[in-house]
Amino acid sequence: MATIKRFEDIEAWQQARVLCSEVYKITNEGPFVKDYKLRDQINGSSGSVMDNIAEGYERDGRKEFIQFLSIAKASCGEVRSQLYRAIDRNYITKERFEDLYNMSNKIGKMISGLMTYLKGSDYSGTKFNEPIVPYANQPET
């Protein structure tokens, strides 16, 4: 298991990046393109997941990292809520909805797992030259 030395090493961030890319794709197809407000909101929410993981890690302290992970997790919920609006407006198929919903849900669980790990660890933060040592980053079951 690898030690996390930069935010790009965090699997939840990696998966959030994929989610952000997939959300961007669906918002540039069909009638979704013209729903500027929802398009901008869901793109912002999906980007917020990865951005808050990165920002929290770069804050260099455990407590701040946990706080930003909480925001990232909330953004996962926001993405899921906006996906309901997208399917209700027939912008995406049921299959696409389920794929993205499940991806967002899995990322949220990964973030929860990381938060739980950090709350119970001796990790102080990178400002103390302390990388996060092996964390499985597996979703809770």
Disulfide bonds with the S-S distance in Angstrom:
none
